[in-house]
């Protein structure tokens, strides 16, 4: 992957105002105390209103030359930031792995911290710009992580159905997503569950027509 210096990122940001959005394959590198995270602009996806994160982030934790090589992959799955892959390996010619190397792994904490550093915010003019460490971004990441552990109950789906009906003439999926801090795919899945024979909280749909 292409490495980027701070000046190169700044040059791209200068070009943003006059030329519009970055190219979808534009890569960004986030410098971290323990390494770096890399993602593509085209992978940005909404995590909350006006808050965006990359759908896929590759992280290299190998800055400490005295520690093993550590790499992980974070993905947004159904609106939830998740670590989907971790690789820990001894360095060529270095010491073997120890239990302490695995004990130090904090998946949930890493995902929260890394995704917070990859936050983009949509301004009043509709343009998205990177806002690493944004407090509202961290809140959105935490809310999405909690949603990933949420138990789907009849009471939850009844509230989903209520919000859907209240917004059926507008953007009901977005309204549900905003209310519960969900990704839109997860919100849509909840609506499908509401329409199922099991719950029957919303009527079945007809092609091209919303029904509530």
KAHURA-V417764 format. One record per backbone hydrogen bond with DSSP energy under -0.5 kcal/mol. NH is the residue of the N-H (numbers start at 1). CO is the residue of the C=O. E is the energy in kcal/mol with one decimal. If there is no record, write none. Layout:
# KAHURA-V417764
NH,CO,E
NH,CO,E
This chain:
# KAHURA-V417764
9,5,-1.9
10,6,-2.5
11,7,-2.2
12,8,-1.8
13,9,-2.2
14,10,-2.2
15,11,-1.6
16,12,-1.1
17,13,-0.8
18,14,-0.6
19,15,-2.1
20,16,-2.0
26,23,-2.0
28,39,-2.8
30,37,-3.1
31,29,-0.6
32,35,-2.7
35,32,-1.2
36,60,-1.8
37,30,-2.0
38,58,-2.8
39,28,-1.9
41,26,-2.9
42,24,-2.7
43,40,-1.6
44,41,-1.9
45,53,-3.0
47,48,-0.5
47,51,-2.9
48,51,-1.5
51,48,-2.4
52,120,-2.9
53,45,-2.3
55,43,-1.5
57,74,-2.5
58,38,-2.5
59,72,-2.8
60,36,-2.8
61,59,-0.5
61,70,-3.6
63,34,-1.8
64,61,-0.6
65,63,-0.9
67,64,-1.7
69,89,-2.7
71,87,-2.5
72,59,-2.1
73,85,-2.2
74,57,-2.7
75,82,-2.8
76,55,-2.0
77,75,-0.7
77,80,-2.7
78,76,-0.5
80,77,-1.6
82,75,-3.0
84,73,-2.3
84,82,-0.7
85,73,-1.2
87,71,-3.3
89,69,-2.3
94,91,-2.8
101,98,-1.3
102,98,-0.8
102,99,-0.7
103,99,-2.4
104,100,-1.3
105,102,-1.5
110,106,-2.9
111,107,-2.7
112,108,-2.3
113,109,-2.6
114,110,-3.0
115,111,-2.4
116,112,-1.8
117,113,-1.3
118,114,-0.5
118,115,-0.8
119,116,-1.0
120,52,-2.6
121,129,-2.8
122,50,-2.3
123,121,-0.6
123,127,-2.7
126,123,-2.2
129,121,-2.1
131,119,-3.1
133,116,-2.2
134,131,-1.9
138,134,-2.2
139,135,-2.1
140,136,-1.9
141,137,-2.3
142,138,-2.6
143,139,-2.5
144,140,-2.3
145,141,-2.3
146,142,-2.5
147,143,-2.2
148,144,-1.4
149,145,-0.6
149,146,-1.3
150,147,-1.2
152,150,-0.5
153,151,-0.8
157,153,-2.3
158,154,-2.1
159,155,-1.7
160,156,-2.1
161,157,-2.7
162,158,-2.0
163,159,-2.4
164,160,-2.4
165,161,-2.5
166,162,-2.2
167,163,-1.1
167,164,-0.8
168,165,-1.0
170,167,-2.1
175,171,-2.0
176,172,-2.4
177,173,-2.6
178,174,-2.6
179,175,-2.2
180,176,-2.1
181,177,-1.2
182,177,-1.8
187,183,-2.3
188,184,-2.5
189,185,-1.9
190,186,-2.2
191,187,-1.9
192,188,-2.2
193,189,-2.0
194,190,-2.1
195,191,-1.6
196,192,-0.6
196,193,-0.8
200,196,-2.8
201,194,-2.1
202,194,-1.7
206,209,-0.9
209,206,-2.8
